[in-house]
Structures are given as structure tokens and as C-alpha cells.
């Protein structure tokens, strides 16, 4: 017949194997979430090792360490979820519970009913915090693996709470940790199953994060963090089709930093990179979520503005221009300007190439006219109009 001590030894073997295997599979130098996942496995292994040392070495010290490490492992899982899913609730509550649970357990160790009730209620609270982190909305990210973690920690929380109630209020039925009470045996078996499911689910979360990172690398510019040219062109093509279908205004801006070679010559390539990042930063600040921007090539940027008329596009250009000039003076100590060309969607436009060609012609006109200004494509301005100045 299976006894509690045997399940503890089996648990130790399982968590030690997990603590060794996870860093081998994931590595310690990977993502933040992966490191928290590894830390959780190590904390679990140390926790069950401390429990097995409690009786032969020092019961109070190692039992308290067991509770502390179990709580720490749950906090590490919470942080892994926070790294993958962002903005999980309950950070302060998790930290506070992880500190107070072993503290109360150690101080009240001589009172069995208190320490069992306190520790199990506290661990159930920590499990609830992990469950809340899984259940909290995350824009559809990892719904399946989050669901498995949620079900696993919920089941563990119920059994843990049941143990706390037995130890605190029905001590005769659960007089010590290794009592073969049916709930205790069920909880020991459930811990093996839940640990395996949670580990597999967290590996799935790490895999999702790695996949998202690869996708970002494939679609973003490494220096500025904006979309790269290919990704922007693909999305812009879809936007043009929608604008034509709905007969909505649509604008395209091409921006090119003025005298960029001089910036590199004066401040070095690091200064030039900073100038490019300043433009990207201002584009993110000034554009709507529905707009697109990308590093089009070198020191040139493409801005795609759906549902945007000429007046709004001119305003966007002016706000970006002002912001770049202000930040450049603060961070680089020099004046950074750009020339830009603007064009609007016309009835005959079926592809982005036609708009890019007109925007590029307007940009060239702005450069030829003295730089640091916006020019509107000739097809989008009145007969007597030539330019829109910043």
C-alpha cells in the first residue's frame, strides 16, 4: 500500500529531475519568464529535500524552510506568468503571503493546529494568486496552457485548503503530516499529477514566448523597434484595399533625416543610431494604434495613415517634427530635422507602389527646396500651391 513517506520520496525524485531538466531544455540565459520557470523548479526541489531532512536533522528549521521554498516556487511561477502575459494582478499580495506564511509557521511551530492551518491556508492563497494570474485577461495569449495551469492550481488549492481545515479544526483526524488520511493521500498523488501538468504547461508558455520573439524578429527593425519594410508593406496593402472598399481617406508620408551623414561624422554611428531611435520614438507617440510606421531604409521612414485626410497628415508631420527637434537638442545637443513627402489615395490607386512613388517625388522636392519641410504630392495640391512648411 502506498504511504505518505513514499510519496514524499517520489515527489523529491520528480522535482529534482524537473529542476535539472528544465534549465537544460530552456537555459538560464533565455527569457525572463524562462528564468523564473527554472527558479520555480529549483525551489520545489529544495523544498521537498528540506522536508525529508526535517525529522532526522531539525524539524522546526527544515519544516519552516520547506514551507518557505514552496511559497517561493509559487511566487516564481507567478513571475513567469507575469513575464509572458504582462500586467498580472496580485504582485504585492504574492510577495507578502510568501513572507508571512513561513514566518507564522515558524513562530507558531509548537502549536500543531495553528501551524497546519496557517501554512495550508497561506499556500492555498498563493495557489489562488497563480490561478488569478492565469485567468486574468491576456488578449487571447496561450489560452490552452493557461487553462491547464488554472485547473491544476485550483485542484491543488482545494486539497491544500482541505488539509488546513483538517489540521486546524479536526486535528484527531490529521494529527501529523504523514497521517494516511484519504485526503492526505489524494493530495500527495494530486501533487505529482499537478506538478507534471504545470511543468508541461509552463514549457508551452515558454514555447509561445519564443515563437512570439521569432515573429517580432521577422517583422521588426532591430534598431528602432518599428515594423520592418516587408511587414509594413504587407499590412499597408491590406489597408489600401479596405480604404478603397469603404471609400475612406488614406495618406502616406515618407520621412528622411536631413544631413544624416553629418550626424554620423559628428557624433559617430552611435549618435546616428540615437537620432533614428528618436524619430521612431516620436512616431510611436504621435500615431494612432491603427496607423503604421516602419524604417523604410537607412534614415528613411514610411508612415501609413488610414482614415486620414490631408489636414490630419500635415498635423502628424508637424508634431513628429517638433518632437524630434526637441528631443535631439536634449539628448544629442544638436539640431535634427527631416524632409517629408505626403500623398493621398486617389481613385485610380490599386496598389501601394503608386502612392510610394508620388510620396518619394514629393520628398525629393522637399530636399531640393532646402530640406526641413513637408511637400505634398503634385496630384494632391491645388494649382497654385507648392508646399506646406513645418
N, C-alpha and C positions, 0 to 999 in steps of 0.2 A: 504493500500500500504506500502511496506517495505521502511523504511527511513534509512539514514546513521547512525543516533544515535542508532537506534535499533540494527543495525548490529554490532556496536561497543560494545554494552552491551552483545550481544550474543557471540561476539569474546572473551570478557573478561571471560564470564562463561565457554567457551570452553577451553581456555588456562589455567584457574585456575584449572579446573578439570583435565586437562592433567598434569599440574605441580604437582598435588597431587598424581595422579595415577601412573605416571612413577616411582618415587622413591619407591613406594610400590611394584611395579612389579619387578623393576630392582635392587633396593637397592643402597645406596650410597657407600658401601664398595666393590662393584664389580670391574669391569674392568675400565680402564681409559676411554675408549670410552663410557661406560655406564654413568660414572660420567659427562662427557661433554654433553651427551644427556639430562640428568636430568637438568644440569645447563642451557641448552638452553630453556627447558620448563619453568623453573622458571623465566628466563629473559623475555620470552614472556609474562608471566602472569603479571609481574611487569610493563612491557611496556604498556600494554593496561589499567592497573589500573592507571598508570600515566596520560595517555591520558584523561581518564574520570575525573580526578581531575584537569585537566588544566584550564578549564573555571571557575569552582567555586572557585578555590584556587589561582593559579598563572599561567597564561597562558604560559608565556615565560619559566619559570623554568620547569614546568612539561611537556610541549611540547618538550623541549630540552631533558629532561630525557627520554621521550618516544622514540625519535629517537635514543638516545644513547643505550637504552636497546634493541631496535630492532636490531641495528647493533651488539651488544654483543651476542644476541641469534644466529645470523648467524655465527659469529666467533666461537661460541661453537659448532655449527653443523659441521663447517669445521674441528675443532679439533677432534670431534668424528670420522669423516671420516678418518682423518689422523691416528688416533689410530688403526682403523680397517684395513685400506687399505695400510698404510705406505707410506711415502715419497710423500705426496701430494704437488703440487706446489702452490705458492702464499701466503705463511705464512706472510711475511713482508707486502705484499700489503693488505691483510685482516686486519692486525693489524693497519696499517696506515689509511686505509679507516674508520675503526671503531672509530678511534680517531678524524680524520679530519671532518667527516660528522656531528656529533653533535656540534663540535666546530664551524664550519662555520654556522650551523643552528642557534646556539645561538647568535653568533656575528651579524648575518645578519637578526635577527628576525623581525625587524621593516620593512624590505623590503620584502613584501609577495612573489613577483615573484621570488626573489633570493632564499629565504629560501625553497620554494616549489621545485624549480628546483634543487637546491643544494642537498637537502635531498633525493629526489627521484632518482636523478642520482646516488648519492652515494650508496643508498640502492640497486639500480639495479646492481651496480658494485659488491657489496658484494654478491648478489644473483648469479651473474656470477661466482664469485670465488668459491662458493659452487658447482655450476654446473660443473666447470672445475675440481674440486676435484673428483666429481663422474665420469666424463668422462675420466679422466686420466687413462692409463692402470694400471691394478692391477692383472695381471695373472689370469684373469677369476673369481676373487672372487666376489660373490654377484652381478652378472650382473643384475638380475631382480630387486632387491630392489634399486640398484644404478640407474637403468633406470627410475624407478618411481620418485625418488628424482630429477633426472635430468630434467624430463619433468615438474614436479611441479614447481621447482625453475625457469625454463625457462619461464613458463607461467606467474609466478609472476613478473619476471624481465621485461617482455614485458608490462604488465599492469602498473607496477611501473614507467617504463620509459615514458609510455603514460601520466600518471598523471604529471610527471615532465615537459613534453612538454606543457601540457595544462596550468599548473600553471605558468610556466616561460614565455611562448610566447602567450598564449591565455587566459589571466587572466580573461577576462569578462565571459568566459565560465566556469571557475573554480575559482570563487573569494574567496572561503574558503573551509576548509577541509570537511565540512558536506554538500557541494553542491550536490544535487541529479542528477549530470550529469550521463548519461548512463555508461560511462567508470568508474566513481567512484563507482556506484552501482555494476557493473560487477566485479570490483576489490575487493569490500567488500565480495561479495559472493564467488569469487575465493579464497580469503584468507582462508575462512572456509574449503573449499574443499581441498586446497593445504596443509593446516596445518594438516588435518586428514591423508592425503596420506603420507606426510613427516614423521609424527609420526609413522605410521604403518611401513613405510619402514625402519626407524631407529631402530625400535624394531626388524625387520627382520635382520638388520645388527648386532645388539647385539646378537640375537639368533645364527647367523652364527659364531660369535666370540666365544660364549660359546661352540658351537659344536666343533670348532677347538681346543679350550682349552682342552676339554674332550678327543679329539683324541690324542693330544700331551701327556696327562697324561697316556693314554693307551699304547703309543708306545715309550715313552722316559724314561730314567732313571732320577729320580728326583734329584740325587746328581750331576751328571756330565753333564746332558743335552744331552747326546748321546742317540742313539736308545737303547731300552732295548733288552734283548736277544731274546725274541719271535719275535719282529718286524724285527730284523736284520736277523734272520734265515729265516723268510718268504721271505724277499726280496732277500736274498742270493740264495735261492733255484731257484728263477726265473732267476737270473743272471747266475747261473750254466747252466741251460737249454739253455739260449741264447748263452753262450760261447761254449757249445758242438755243437749247431746247426751251428754256424758261424766259428767253429774251431779256436777260439781265445784263447790266453794265459789267465790264470786265477790263481791268487795267494791268499793264505790265511795265515795271520800272527796271532799268539797268543802271547800276551804280558802279563807278570806277574811281578809286582813290587817286587824287592828283599827286603828281611828283613822288610816286611811291619809291622809285629808285633812290631819290634823295633822302627819304626817310631811312632806308636801309643803310645808305652810305653814312648818314649822320649818327644814327643810333644803333646800327648793327641789325642783323637779322632778327634778334630778339625784340628790338624796338618795332621793326616792321610787323612781326607777328602780333605784338600787342596792339598795334593800330588796326590790324584786321579783326582782332577779337573785340575791339571797341565798336566797330561797325556792327558786328554780329550781335553784340550785347544790346545796342540801340535798336536794331531790327526786332529783337525779341520783345523789347519794352514797348515799342510803338505799334506793332502789328496786332491784329486780332487773331484769335485762335483759328479762324477759318482761312487766314492768309498763309501764303507760303514764302519762304526765303531760302536762298541757298548761296553757297560760294560757287559762282559760275565758272571761275577760272582765275588763278593768280590773285590780283587785287580787285576783281570784278564780282559783283553780287547781283543776283536776279531776285526780284520781288514780284510775286503774283498776287493780285488783289481782286478776288471775285466779289461781285455785288458792290463794285466801287466805281463811282463816276470820276470825272477829271478833277473836280474840286477836292474830293477826298484824297485822291492820289497825290495831288500837289501838297496838301497838308501833311500827309505822311512823309513825303520827301523833306519838307521843311523841318518837321520835328526830329527826324533822324539826323539831319544835317546839323541842327543846333546842338543835339545831344552829343554827337561825335566831337564837335569843336570844343564843347565844354569839358568833356572827359579827357580829351587829348591834352589840353592845357594842364589839367590836374595831374595826370598820370605820366605824361611824356614830356611836358614842358614845351611843346611845340604846337604849331597850328596844323591840324589835319583837316583837309577838305576833300570833297569828291564832286565829280561831274555826273550828271544823270540824264537819261533819256526816257521819255514817257510815251507810251502809245496805248490806244484803247481798242477794244474789239469792234470790228466792223462786220457788216452783213456778209461780206464775201470771205471772211476768215474762217477756215475749217480746221486749221492746224496751228500749233504754237509757233512754228517756224516763221510764218508771215509776221506775227507780232514781234518776234525777236529781231527780225531783220529791220523793221521800222524803228524799234527801240534803239537798236545799235546805231542806226543812221542818226537818230536824234542825239544819242550820246556823243557820237563823233562831232556833231555840230556844236555841242556844248563845250567839248575840248577845244575845238578850233576857235570858238568865240572867246576864250580866255579862262576856261575852267571855273570850278566852284559855282556852278549854276545848273539849273534844270532846263532842258529843252523838250518841247513837245513835238511829236512827230508831225510832219507837214500835213499829213492827211487828217489830223485831228485838231487843227487850229484854223482860225479864220484867215481870210486872205491877207489882212494887214498885220497879223500877229506874227511874231518871230520867236519869242522866248518867254519863259516865266523865270524870273530871277529869284534867288533864295531870299 
